[in-house]
């Protein structure tokens, strides 16, 4: 397997991350690609229909064997283990990642936000921490890196509501659902309660925006050459949030995501000024509307 195959996994897995990452220096982009190919492959096993649980557990076992000095003969695993050792990734981060992936095999619904945050830590926050190591950021940036990973994952939850229904999953806590007067996110149920659904989705978007604001506090630690791709990806997720905020039911009609051209054009704009803050209109304690980027 060549670097080209890892690149292909990255391209197929995330339009936003793949095209935003083009603004990293080539050596950093290569490491980001190795990280993404590893986490994406594990995620694809648990997200496939039918689920490939045996393949996931085999992947996990081969990773641990490679970590112990027995090469997997799989560039996805072996290149990640080399990256982990070179960058000093904490083993507990990878253990937490695998634990969250396993939750996608064993768990369908979440009762409280605390349960969701446990999943978010392993599925996304640790990826933020690994990205921080790849960019060689100081430890002071770690909390912001965690919030960034958490925010990115959460807007994906919102965008992928309909897709997750097909996987028999719902990541929004039951406590939020009850507060909004919803018992299900199936379209048949939501279509009879569109206002309650819109309210519930906007609560989730405001949560995402609050986490993004915490994440942005750490942008000052990121060197300009690394900030451009990070800011570009963040802007694209803000764009996605804005589209869904205006029309929450859009998630049942299409997967809201920017085009590769839009991402690249916005990345070029960020080359000129990567330090612009996330622009938000606020109302009371939450965000009423986020500005189109």
C-alpha positions in Angstrom: 0.0 0.0 0.0 1.4 3.4 -1.0 1.0 6.9 0.4 -1.4 7.4 -2.6 -3.8 4.9 -1.0 -3.7 6.7 2.3 -4.4 9.9 0.4 -7.3 8.3 -1.3 -8.8 7.2 2.1 -8.5 10.8 3.3 -10.1 12.2 0.1 -13.0 9.8 0.3 -13.5 10.2 4.0 -13.8 14.0 4.3 -14.0 16.7 1.7 -13.6 19.4 4.3 -10.5 18.0 6.0 -8.9 16.8 2.8 -9.0 20.1 0.9 -8.3 22.2 4.0 -5.2 20.1 4.7 -3.7 21.0 1.4 -2.7 24.3 3.0 -0.4 22.4 5.5 3.3 22.1 4.6 3.9 18.8 2.7 5.6 17.0 5.6 2.8 17.9 8.1 0.1 17.1 5.5 1.7 13.6 5.2 1.4 13.1 8.9 -2.1 14.4 9.0 -3.0 11.9 6.2 -1.5 9.0 8.2 -3.5 10.0 11.3 -6.8 10.4 9.3 -6.4 7.1 7.4 -6.0 5.2 10.7 -9.0 6.7 12.4 -11.1 6.7 9.3 -10.5 3.0 8.6 -11.5 2.0 12.2 -14.6 4.2 11.9 -15.6 2.8 8.5 -15.6 -0.7 10.0 -18.2 0.3 12.6 -20.2 2.5 10.3 -20.6 0.0 7.5 -23.9 -1.7 6.7 -23.8 -4.5 7.8 -21.3 -3.6 10.5 -17.9 -5.1 10.2 -17.3 -5.8 13.9 -14.9 -8.7 13.4 -12.8 -6.6 11.0 -12.7 -3.8 13.6 -11.5 -6.1 16.4 -8.9 -7.6 14.0 -7.7 -4.0 13.1 -7.4 -3.2 16.8 -5.5 -6.4 17.6 -3.1 -5.9 14.7 -2.5 -2.3 15.9 -1.5 -3.6 19.4 0.8 -6.2 17.8 2.5 -3.6 15.7 2.9 -1.4 18.8 4.6 -4.4 20.4 7.1 -4.7 17.6 5.3 -7.0 15.2 4.6 -5.1 11.9 1.1 -5.5 10.7 2.1 -5.5 7.0 -0.6 -2.8 6.6 0.6 0.7 5.9 -2.5 2.2 7.6 -1.5 0.6 10.9 2.3 0.6 10.5 2.5 4.2 9.4 0.3 5.3 12.3 2.4 3.4 14.9 5.5 5.1 13.5 3.7 8.4 13.7 2.5 7.7 17.3 6.0 6.9 18.5 7.7 9.8 16.7 5.2 12.3 18.0 4.8 10.9 21.4 1.0 10.3 21.3 -0.2 9.2 24.8 -1.3 5.6 24.6 -4.5 6.4 26.6 -5.6 8.6 23.7 -5.6 5.6 21.3 -7.2 3.4 23.9 -10.0 6.0 24.3 -10.4 6.1 20.5 -10.9 2.4 20.2 -13.3 2.5 23.2 -15.5 5.0 21.5 -15.4 3.1 18.2 -16.6 0.0 20.2 -19.4 2.1 21.6 -20.7 2.4 18.0 -21.0 -1.4 18.0 -22.6 -1.8 21.4 -24.6 1.4 22.0 -27.4 3.0 20.0 -28.7 5.8 22.1 -27.3 8.2 24.8 -29.3 9.2 27.9 -27.3 12.2 29.2 -24.9 14.7 27.8 -22.2 13.2 30.1 -22.5 9.9 28.1 -22.2 11.8 24.8 -19.1 13.6 26.1 -17.5 10.3 26.9 -18.0 9.2 23.4 -16.8 12.6 22.0 -13.6 12.4 24.0 -12.5 9.1 22.4 -13.9 9.7 19.0 -12.8 13.3 18.5 -11.0 15.1 21.3 -8.1 12.7 21.3 -7.7 13.3 17.6 -7.5 17.0 18.4 -4.7 16.2 20.8 -2.9 14.1 18.3 -3.2 17.0 15.7 -1.7 19.3 18.4 1.3 17.1 18.7 1.7 16.9 14.9 1.7 20.7 14.8 4.1 20.7 17.8 1.8 23.0 19.8 2.6 23.7 23.5 0.6 21.8 26.2 -1.3 25.1 26.9 -3.1 24.5 23.6 -4.4 21.0 24.6 -7.8 22.0 26.0 -8.6 24.1 22.9 -7.5 21.2 20.7 -10.0 19.0 22.6 -12.8 21.5 22.2 -12.0 21.8 18.5 -12.3 18.0 17.9 -15.4 17.9 20.0 -17.0 20.7 18.1 -16.2 19.3 14.7 -17.7 15.9 15.7 -20.8 17.4 17.0 -21.6 19.4 13.9 -21.1 16.1 12.1 -23.8 14.5 14.4 -26.2 17.3 13.4 -25.4 17.1 9.7 -25.7 13.3 9.7 -28.9 12.9 11.6 -30.6 11.0 8.8 -27.6 8.9 8.0 -27.3 7.9 11.6 -30.9 6.8 11.7 -30.0 4.2 9.0 -27.3 3.0 11.4 -29.8 2.9 14.3 -27.9 5.5 16.2 -28.8 8.8 17.9 -26.1 10.9 19.5 -28.3 13.6 21.0 -29.0 12.9 24.7 -32.5 11.8 25.6 -32.6 14.6 28.1 -32.5 17.2 25.2 -35.1 15.2 23.3 -37.5 15.2 26.1 -37.0 18.9 26.8 -37.9 19.6 23.1 -41.0 17.3 23.2 -39.4 14.7 20.8 -39.4 11.0 21.2 -37.7 10.1 17.9 -35.6 11.7 15.1 -37.2 9.5 12.4 -38.5 11.8 9.7 -42.1 10.4 10.1 -42.1 11.6 13.7 -40.2 14.8 13.1 -42.4 15.9 10.2 -45.4 16.1 12.6 -43.4 18.2 15.0 -41.2 20.5 12.9 -41.0 23.4 15.3 -39.9 21.1 18.2 -37.3 19.5 15.9 -36.0 22.9 14.8 -35.7 24.1 18.4 -33.8 20.9 19.3 -31.4 21.2 16.4 -30.7 24.8 17.2 -29.9 23.9 20.8 -27.3 21.5 19.5 -25.9 24.1 17.2 -25.6 26.6 20.0 -23.7 24.0 22.0 -21.4 23.4 19.0 -20.8 27.2 18.7 -20.0 27.5 22.4 -17.4 24.8 22.0 -16.0 26.4 18.9 -15.5 29.7 20.8 -13.5 27.8 23.5 -11.5 26.1 20.7 -10.7 29.5 19.1 -9.0 30.6 22.3 -6.2 28.3 21.4 -5.7 29.5 17.8 -3.1 32.0 19.1 -0.8 29.0 19.8 -1.0 27.8 16.2 1.7 29.1 13.8 0.4 30.9 10.8 1.4 28.1 8.3 -0.7 25.6 10.3 -3.5 28.0 11.2 -4.7 28.5 7.6 -5.9 24.9 7.2 -7.3 24.7 10.7 -9.2 28.0 10.3 -10.4 26.9 6.8 -11.9 23.7 8.2 -13.5 25.6 11.1 -15.0 28.1 8.7 -16.5 25.3 6.6 -18.1 23.8 9.7 -19.5 27.2 10.6 -20.9 27.4 7.1 -22.5 24.0 7.6 -24.0 25.1 10.9 -25.4 28.2 9.4 -27.1 26.3 6.6 -28.7 23.9 9.0 -29.6 26.6 11.6 -31.7 28.4 8.9 -33.4 25.2 7.8 -33.1 22.3 10.2 -35.1 19.9 8.1 -32.5 20.2 5.3 -30.7 17.3 7.1 -33.4 14.9 5.8 -33.1 16.2 2.2 -29.3 16.3 1.7 -25.9 16.0 3.3 -24.9 19.7 3.9 -21.3 20.0 3.0 -19.2 22.6 1.1 -17.7 21.9 -2.4 -14.0 21.3 -2.8 -13.9 24.6 -4.9 -15.5 26.6 -2.1 -13.1 25.1 0.5 -10.0 25.9 -1.6 -11.2 29.5 -2.4 -11.8 30.1 1.3 -8.4 28.6 2.1 -6.8 31.1 -0.2 -8.7 33.9 1.6 -7.3 32.6 4.9 -3.8 32.8 3.5 -4.3 36.5 3.4 -5.9 36.8 6.9 -6.1 33.6 9.0 -6.7 35.5 12.2 -10.3 36.6 11.7 -12.6 35.5 14.5 -15.6 33.3 14.1 -18.5 35.8 13.5 -21.6 35.3 15.6 -24.8 37.2 16.2 -25.9 36.5 19.8 -29.4 36.5 21.3 -29.9 36.1 25.1 -27.7 33.3 26.3 -27.3 31.5 22.9 -26.5 32.2 19.3 -29.5 33.4 17.3 -27.7 33.2 13.9 -24.2 32.7 12.7 -23.0 34.7 9.8 -22.5 33.1 6.4 -18.7 32.9 5.7 
